[in-house]
Amino acid sequence: MLKVGLVGVGGISGAHIPAWESLEDTVLTALCDIRPERMQPWPQKRCYTDFDEMLQKEELDILDICLPTWLHVPFAVKAMEKGIHVICEKPVSLKQEELALAYSTAQKNGVCFMVAQVLRFWPEYELLKEIYDTKKYGNLLSGYMGRLGCYPKWSWDNWMMDPQRSGMVPFDLHIHDLDFLIYAFGTPQKVQRHRASLPDQDYVHAVYEYPGFFVSAEASWFAAPYPFGASFRFQFEKALVAYEKGVLTIYENEGRILDLSAGSAGDSGVINLPKSDAYAEEIRYFKDCVLSGTFPDKVKEAELSVVLDLLNSF
């Protein structure tokens, strides 16, 4: 049974904690946050307000880091130097040197380290990559990816609106889509970037050009109360693949429309997407790597380095 500790009981921990609780071969034993009230919903866990104290008193196999961005690598290094495997929320850092430090520390101490780039485990995005790799609908011609919403008033100490600590929209939202592009298609040949930013809002738009196709992507923290939504639309030679309002649909050129939503009726032998939690899938993958002694290479250091380079160019 793997013993797990989680540090940073903020918004994203609400997805991570249930994921750990769902696994049969791990036990989430300890939580840590400087705000004691954040841990009150889990009285059955051992709770700490001091990270060093948690590391000293707990015999952890895995640490899950859900802290603000600038704390990721310092906390990861402390844990890995004690022989603890680490899964860390994105972005790993705003800095290339910290990315390199995290991976070199993992290698030096013989532990697993993974950045939780969740779209690599999201069923709709995984299917898009499969369609591209297999050329099921021919060559890719163009794509669009969007991740739009209003600025996060809720962040602790307003850290997300501090460019030096969060990196703003490029590193908080656009990183999801860009990371998937690098994972699925590789490094683009050329990038066009645009940005509209004020103290209370931030919007970015980019066009990533590849041999034979291009992908347009946008992300926002609007000052206006615009509801959050994520979507994509990819044009292949023989079909349009669209993920909109949580539904994946394939519009084939010949006229057939395939709804691949989990639980839909299906059509002509199409296998519908399983109803799954991508956060749970990435955590299960990391846990399996720890148990098998295999370094988690679905999220590669070299790909993360490309992502950081491109984000730092905005």
URCOR-V125465 format. One record per pair of residues at least 12 apart in sequence whose ideal C-beta (glycine too) atoms are under 10 Angstrom apart, sorted by the first residue. I is the first residue (numbers start at 1). J is the second residue. If there is no record, write none. Layout:
I J
I J
This chain:
1 23
1 24
1 25
1 26
1 27
1 29
1 61
2 20
2 23
2 25
2 26
2 27
2 28
2 29
2 60
2 61
2 62
2 85
2 287
2 290
2 291
3 26
3 27
3 28
3 29
3 30
3 58
3 59
3 60
3 61
3 62
3 84
4 16
4 17
4 20
4 21
4 23
4 26
4 27
4 28
4 29
4 30
4 31
4 58
4 60
4 61
4 62
4 63
4 64
4 84
4 85
4 87
4 283
4 287
4 290
5 20
5 28
5 29
5 30
5 31
5 32
5 45
5 46
5 48
5 51
5 54
5 55
5 58
5 59
5 60
5 61
5 62
5 63
5 64
5 65
5 79
5 84
6 20
6 28
6 29
6 30
6 31
6 32
6 33
6 39
6 42
6 45
6 54
6 60
6 62
6 63
6 64
6 65
6 66
6 67
6 87
7 30
7 31
7 32
7 33
7 34
7 48
7 51
7 54
7 55
7 63
7 64
7 65
7 66
7 67
7 71
7 75
7 76
7 79
8 31
8 32
8 33
8 34
8 38
8 51
8 64
8 65
8 66
8 67
8 68
8 71
8 72
8 75
8 88
8 89
8 156
9 31
9 32
9 33
9 34
9 35
9 36
9 37
9 38
9 39
9 40
9 41
9 42
9 45
9 47
9 66
9 67
10 33
10 35
10 38
10 66
10 67
10 68
10 89
10 154
10 155
10 156
11 66
11 152
11 154
11 155
11 156
11 160
12 64
12 66
12 67
12 89
12 90
12 116
12 118
12 279
13 31
13 33
13 38
13 39
13 42
13 64
13 66
13 67
13 89
14 41
14 66
14 279
15 66
15 89
15 116
15 118
15 277
15 278
15 279
15 280
15 282
15 283
16 28
16 64
16 65
16 66
16 87
16 89
16 116
16 279
16 280
16 282
16 283
17 31
17 41
17 42
17 45
17 64
17 66
17 279
18 277
18 279
18 280
18 283
19 64
19 277
19 278
19 279
19 280
19 281
19 282
19 283
19 284
19 287
20 62
20 64
20 279
20 280
20 283
20 284
20 287
21 42
21 280
22 277
22 280
22 283
22 284
23 280
23 283
23 284
23 287
23 288
25 284
25 287
25 288
25 290
25 291
26 61
26 62
26 283
26 284
26 287
26 290
26 291
27 45
27 61
28 42
28 44
28 45
28 62
28 64
29 44
29 45
29 46
29 54
29 58
29 59
29 60
29 61
30 42
30 45
30 46
30 47
30 48
30 54
30 55
30 57
30 58
30 59
30 60
30 63
31 45
31 46
31 47
31 48
31 49
31 54
31 64
31 66
32 45
32 46
32 47
32 48
32 49
32 50
32 51
32 52
32 53
32 54
32 55
32 58
32 63
32 66
32 67
32 75
33 47
33 48
33 49
33 51
33 66
33 67
33 156
34 48
34 49
34 50
34 51
34 67
34 156
35 49
35 156
36 48
36 49
38 156
46 58
51 63
51 65
51 67
51 71
51 74
51 75
51 78
51 79
52 78
54 79
55 75
55 78
55 79
55 81
55 82
55 84
56 82
58 84
59 82
59 84
60 79
60 82
60 83
60 84
60 85
60 86
61 83
61 84
61 85
61 111
61 287
61 290
61 291
62 79
62 84
62 85
62 86
62 87
62 111
62 112
62 283
62 286
62 287
62 290
63 75
63 76
63 78
63 79
63 80
63 82
63 84
63 85
63 86
63 87
63 88
63 111
64 85
64 86
64 87
64 88
64 89
64 116
64 283
64 286
65 79
65 86
65 87
65 88
65 89
65 92
65 115
65 116
66 87
66 88
66 89
66 116
67 88
67 89
67 156
68 89
68 155
68 156
68 157
68 159
68 160
68 162
68 165
68 166
69 88
69 89
69 90
69 91
69 92
69 93
69 94
69 98
69 159
69 160
69 165
69 166
69 167
69 171
69 172
70 93
70 94
70 95
70 98
70 159
70 162
70 164
70 165
70 166
70 167
71 88
71 93
71 159
71 165
72 86
72 88
72 89
72 90
72 91
72 92
72 93
72 94
72 98
72 99
72 102
72 115
73 86
73 88
73 92
73 93
73 95
73 97
73 98
73 99
73 100
73 101
73 102
73 105
74 93
74 98
74 101
74 102
75 88
76 88
76 92
76 93
76 98
76 101
76 102
76 103
76 105
76 106
76 111
76 113
76 115
77 98
77 101
77 102
77 104
77 105
77 106
77 109
77 113
78 105
79 105
79 109
79 111
79 113
80 102
80 103
80 104
80 105
80 106
80 107
80 108
80 109
80 110
80 111
80 112
80 113
81 105
81 108
81 109
81 111
82 109
82 111
83 109
83 110
83 111
84 109
84 111
84 112
85 106
85 109
85 110
85 111
85 112
85 113
85 114
85 286
85 287
85 289
85 290
85 296
86 102
86 105
86 106
86 109
86 111
86 112
86 113
86 114
86 115
86 286
87 112
87 113
87 114
87 115
87 116
87 282
87 283
87 285
87 286
87 287
87 289
87 290
87 296
87 299
88 102
88 113
88 114
88 115
88 116
89 115
89 116
89 117
89 118
90 115
90 116
90 117
90 118
90 119
90 171
90 172
90 175
90 176
90 179
90 299
90 304
90 307
91 115
91 117
91 166
91 167
91 170
91 171
91 172
91 175
91 176
91 179
91 304
91 307
91 308
91 311
92 113
92 114
92 115
92 116
92 117
92 299
92 301
92 304
92 307
92 308
93 115
93 167
93 171
93 304
93 308
94 163
94 164
94 165
94 166
94 167
94 170
94 171
94 308
94 311
94 312
95 167
95 308
95 312
96 304
96 305
96 308
96 309
96 312
98 308
99 115
99 301
99 304
99 305
99 307
99 308
100 301
100 305
102 114
102 115
102 301
102 304
103 115
103 295
103 300
103 301
103 302
103 304
103 305
104 301
106 295
106 296
106 301
107 295
107 301
110 293
110 295
111 290
111 295
112 286
112 287
112 289
112 290
112 291
112 292
112 293
112 294
112 295
112 296
113 286
113 295
113 296
113 299
113 301
114 282
114 283
114 285
114 286
114 289
114 290
114 295
114 296
114 297
114 298
114 299
114 300
115 179
115 282
115 296
115 299
115 300
115 301
115 303
115 304
115 307
116 278
116 279
116 282
116 283
116 285
116 286
116 299
117 175
117 176
117 178
117 179
117 180
117 182
117 183
117 282
117 298
117 299
117 303
117 304
117 307
118 176
118 179
118 180
118 277
118 278
118 279
118 281
118 282
118 283
119 145
119 147
119 175
119 176
119 177
119 178
119 179
119 180
119 181
119 183
119 184
119 230
119 232
119 278
119 282
120 176
120 179
120 180
120 183
120 184
120 278
120 281
120 282
120 285
120 298
120 299
120 303
121 276
121 277
121 278
121 279
121 280
121 281
121 282
121 283
121 284
121 285
121 298
121 299
122 176
122 180
122 230
122 243
122 273
122 276
122 277
122 278
122 279
122 281
122 282
123 248
123 260
123 262
123 272
123 273
123 274
123 275
123 276
123 277
123 278
123 281
124 230
124 231
124 232
124 241
124 242
124 243
124 246
124 247
124 248
124 260
124 261
124 262
124 273
124 278
125 145
125 176
125 177
125 180
125 183
125 184
125 230
125 232
125 243
125 248
125 278
126 180
126 184
126 273
126 276
126 278
126 281
127 241
127 243
127 248
127 250
127 260
127 271
127 273
128 140
128 143
128 145
128 180
128 184
128 232
128 234
128 241
128 243
128 248
129 180
129 183
129 184
129 185
130 184
131 234
131 236
131 239
131 241
131 250
132 184
132 185
132 213
132 234
132 236
132 241
133 184
135 236
135 237
135 238
136 236
136 238
136 239
136 241
136 250
137 234
137 235
137 236
137 237
137 238
137 239
137 240
137 241
137 250
137 252
137 253
138 236
138 237
138 238
138 239
138 253
139 212
139 213
139 236
139 237
139 238
140 184
140 185
140 210
140 212
140 213
140 214
140 215
140 234
140 235
140 236
140 237
140 241
141 212
141 213
141 214
141 234
141 235
141 236
141 237
141 240
142 207
142 212
142 213
142 214
142 215
142 216
142 233
142 234
142 235
142 236
142 240
143 177
143 181
143 184
143 185
143 208
143 210
143 213
143 214
143 215
143 216
143 217
143 232
143 233
143 234
143 235
143 236
143 241
144 177
144 214
144 215
144 216
144 217
144 218
144 231
144 232
144 233
144 234
144 235
144 242
145 174
145 176
145 177
145 178
145 180
145 181
145 206
145 208
145 215
145 216
145 217
145 218
145 219
145 230
145 231
145 232
145 233
145 234
145 243
146 173
146 177
146 205
146 216
146 217
146 218
146 219
146 220
146 229
146 230
146 231
146 232
146 233
146 243
146 244
147 169
147 172
147 173
147 174
147 175
147 176
147 177
147 178
147 204
147 217
147 218
147 219
147 220
147 228
147 229
147 230
147 231
147 232
148 169
148 173
148 203
148 218
148 219
148 220
148 221
148 222
148 226
148 227
148 228
148 229
148 230
148 231
149 169
149 173
149 219
149 220
149 221
149 222
149 225
149 226
149 227
149 228
149 229
149 230
150 200
150 201
150 220
150 221
150 222
150 223
150 224
150 225
150 226
150 227
150 228
151 168
151 169
151 172
151 198
151 199
151 200
151 201
151 202
151 220
151 221
151 222
151 223
151 224
151 225
151 226
152 166
152 172
152 173
152 221
152 228
153 200
153 221
155 172
160 172
160 221
161 199
161 200
161 201
161 202
161 221
163 197
163 199
163 202
166 202
167 202
167 308
167 311
167 312
167 314
168 195
168 197
168 201
168 202
168 204
168 219
168 221
168 314
169 195
169 197
169 201
169 202
169 203
169 204
169 218
169 219
169 220
169 221
169 222
169 311
169 314
170 193
170 195
170 197
170 202
170 204
170 206
170 219
170 307
170 310
170 311
170 312
170 313
170 314
171 307
171 308
171 311
171 312
171 314
172 202
172 219
172 221
173 202
173 204
173 218
173 219
173 220
173 221
173 228
173 230
174 202
174 203
174 204
174 205
174 206
174 217
174 218
174 219
174 220
174 307
174 310
174 311
174 314
175 219
175 304
175 307
175 308
175 310
175 311
176 217
176 219
176 230
177 206
177 208
177 215
177 217
177 218
177 219
177 230
177 232
178 191
178 204
178 206
178 208
178 215
178 217
178 219
178 306
178 307
178 308
178 310
178 311
179 299
179 303
179 304
179 306
179 307
179 310
179 311
180 215
180 217
180 232
180 307
181 206
181 208
181 210
181 215
181 217
181 306
181 307
181 310
182 208
182 300
182 302
182 303
182 304
182 305
182 306
182 307
182 310
183 298
183 299
183 300
183 303
183 304
183 306
183 307
184 215
185 208
185 210
185 211
185 213
185 215
186 210
186 211
186 303
186 306
187 208
187 210
187 302
187 303
187 306
187 307
187 309
187 310
188 206
188 207
188 208
188 209
188 210
188 211
188 214
188 215
188 306
188 310
189 208
189 209
189 210
189 211
189 214
190 207
190 208
190 209
190 210
190 214
191 206
191 207
191 208
191 209
191 310
191 313
191 314
192 205
192 206
192 207
192 208
192 209
192 214
192 216
193 205
193 206
193 207
193 208
193 310
193 313
193 314
194 206
194 207
194 218
194 314
195 314
196 220
196 222
197 221
197 314
198 223
199 223
200 221
200 222
200 223
201 220
201 221
201 222
201 223
201 224
202 219
202 220
202 221
202 222
202 223
202 314
203 218
203 219
203 220
203 221
203 222
204 217
204 218
204 219
204 220
204 221
204 311
204 314
205 217
205 218
205 219
205 220
206 218
206 219
206 310
206 311
206 313
206 314
208 310
213 234
213 235
213 236
215 232
215 234
216 233
217 232
229 244
229 245
229 246
230 243
230 244
230 245
230 246
231 243
231 244
231 245
231 246
231 247
232 244
232 248
233 249
233 251
235 251
236 250
236 252
236 253
237 253
238 250
238 252
238 253
238 254
239 251
239 252
239 253
239 254
239 256
239 257
239 258
240 252
240 253
240 257
241 258
241 260
243 260
246 261
246 262
247 259
247 260
247 261
247 262
247 264
248 260
248 261
248 262
248 264
248 272
248 273
249 261
249 264
250 267
250 270
256 268
256 270
258 270
258 272
259 272
260 272
260 273
261 273
261 275
262 274
262 275
262 276
263 275
282 296
282 298
282 299
285 298
285 299
286 298
286 299
